[in-house]
Structures are given as structure tokens and as C-alpha cells.
Amino acid sequence: MLKIRRKLLDSLDRFSSAKVLVIGDVMLDVFLWGTVNRISPEAPVPVVDIKRETYHLGGAANVAHNISALGGRAFLCGRIGNDSSGKELLNLLKEKDIDASGVFVCPESITTVKTRVIAHSQQVVRFDREVRTPLKDRILAQVVNFLESVEKPDLIIVSDYAKGVITDVLMDKVKIISKQMNIPLVVDPKVSNKHLYRGVTVLTPNQSEAVQMAGYSATNSEADLATVASAIIKELECKFLLVTRGSEGMTLFDDDCKPIHIPACARKVFDVTGAGDTVVALLALGMVAGLSIHEAAYLANVAAGFVVGEVGTAVITPQQLRALLNDDQLEFRYERP
């Protein structure tokens, strides 16, 4: 137990030398914070008195933010619209010291914005502005040119929210680059694009996504997880499958479908916004820092347990992660089902 704790703590010191390329759907998360004291006379809905408004990096940009917040170098690649939200997003990227030279302005599109109304620490409603047009023509060419010229990263993350950036042409190029550079390719997937992920190093679906990717209905939550994992790994030929399971933690499968279960360590859950982004970012940093895949998954599990205890899109700092790993109540254990 002391040995694994020491190994995880030592890995944090190596995050500063990590270079991670994040490509995917870049978003702006907007939070409207307020209070509710009455119900609308016009409809049976709460009236939220807005007190403040905050802006955060979302989607692939949040993955890059998680990496940067922990001291790693993040190179972000995606598209935004020629609008005020896009300008706000670029300002945030600069503020967080994230390389945005691969973020291209697409006049035909708009910046994806997710706006959440929060009252008394509870989400009241979310509304989205987005265009899901597939990446093509001039912007696609710019993205491909960027990928071919970017400084060699230690690992590539594909953060796919199915907003149009991750296409068959682009994914084929990413896989070629990963193979040529001999670096891992980690994908946070969307079910609708599963055919694009064949041969990647790691897939990180949540349990519902995994069930659907295996060909079961979305409501078939009783599907045996080992059977689900076997179907995905056999079809997509990925090396590892990390299934995030909310309050039940995570289960990691290798290409022989041997499972390792990592129990959840969250002590409170206020908001799961961005938790998947934290998982994929910490998994990547752990792998680059020399941890085994199951050690990196454990580190990701600890970090995710922290961010779900925060309201809004949150990241974890090295100091916070170090404090969690030093907590005597933290159990360093894995389970083989």
C-alpha cells in the first residue's frame, strides 16, 4: 500500500514534462448562478434570480485544461465559430496557458456553448447552442496540416462529443500519426462514432455508452459487463477498455478481457459535469508519467472523485491531488471480479 502510494505521488512530479495533444469538440461552458424564491405565474417553473455569470472551458478544451492545471503541456486542436463565444474561449485558453494554435475559426459554424442555470447548488436547466456539421474542406485541411506539423506529443487524446470535428478522414489521420510516432491514442468516445475507433490504445466510455457500443439497447443496464467489454474489444481491436461506472467506480479490461475493478472514492457528488474529461486527462498524464495502465486508471479515479464533489466544470490541482493521495482514509486496492 505504501509502495503504490509513493509511486502515484512520484508520478505527479513528472507531469510537468508531459506533452499531450488533445483533438476534438471544443466548447464553452457558461454558468448562470442564482436563487429561487418563487414559482412563475406564467407556468409551473421556478423563477431564478441571476446573481452572477461564469465562463469555463468545456469539452475537449476542458480535457486540455485538466492537463494544464496539473502542470502538463496541452496542445488543443478543434474549431470554433467567428463569434463572441469563440473569442471568450480563446481568451480562457490563453489565460490557462493552453496552446491554441490548432483551434481554427470556422465562419460557417458557431462556437458550441452549453449554458447551465444553477440555483442553490442545483442545476435547474441546461440549454445548448451548437452546429454539428462535419469538419470538411478548408478547416479540415487546416486541422490536418496542424497535426502534421505540431511538436511531437507523448500521447494523443481524442475527445469526441459528436459535434462534427471527429470524422472518418480526421480519425484515420490521427491513427496514422499515432502509429508513425509510436505514441498511445486514448479516446473518450461517442456511441454514434464507434466505427471510427478501431485499433486505438484505450477507449473510455461510461457504462451506458459501453452497453450501447456492444449492441445492447440503452435501457439494458443488466447486460453483463464482461460480455459487453468482450464485444467491444473484439469488434474495435482496442488494447484497453476503461468503463467508468459512476458510484461503482471504474472497471479496466485488457485485450484478453481480464477485468480489474477500481472502487469509487468520491465522498460527495454534487455535479458530474466534466468528470469524464478529468478521467481521460489523468489517465493520459499517468501513462506518460510512467504508470501502468491500471495505476493511471486509479489516479484518474481519485481525481474524478474530487471533481464530482464540486459544482460546475472543475479541474484538480497538483496540491489537491497530492493531498488526496496522502489521505490515510484512501484505500489503494483493486478487485478482480
Disulfide bonds with the S-S distance in Angstrom:
none
